[in-house]
Amino acid sequence: MKRRVIKLGGSLLTRPHLLDDFYHWHSNQPPADDCLIIGGGQMIDAVREWDRLRPGDPRAVHWQCVAMLEQSMRHLAAAFQTDDRFSPVEILDSEDAWLNYSTLSRDSNKSSATLKFLRPEVVYDSASNAPLPENWSTTTDSIAMWVGLLCDASEVVLLKSCTISPADELTNWITNGIVDPACEVLASLENKLRVEQLPIQPTG
């Protein structure tokens, strides 16, 4: 089964019916062994504003924000785990769990169409050899692309709350602020990259 890395943008975290919207979107996607990267949303926005007012060491602030991503990941994973539509849900929060995903899932007889939530620090920390800048130009957009490279994903999907032009390319998305500037470092993955708005499903 193919691997797919899905970045769920932090701006989506406060959407009231996020689980419904994601369920409808995901139901219309080809089956895949999915790995989810969750953005930090308003939590990281607050740190960005603090750093603007009282600038700190860019590298230190960057890795503090990466560590904070575990909180949004665990919070959303817990919500998905209580929704039977998404079971089973797994959390990749250790090197062993990551290795099991990134190696065993290559065997189609052992892979499964589950949702796996990744703690980014498992594969992306200050000791990794990721080519991404250690500053505000790197967000979960480029981190998701890095994860896709590590696990040889067939596709990397960046789900956003904003309107996306399907005709645009990576350079346009960067210029227009749709994805972070660090994505350019991993431009070789552009043929596997899909950026789109998560549709809002009608309610009532």
Beta strands, then each sheet from edge to edge (+ up, - down):
strand 1: 3-8
strand 2: 33-38
strand 3: 89-92
strand 4: 115-118
strand 5: 155-160
strand 6: 193-197
sheet 1: 3+ 4+ 2+ 1+ 5+ 6+
end
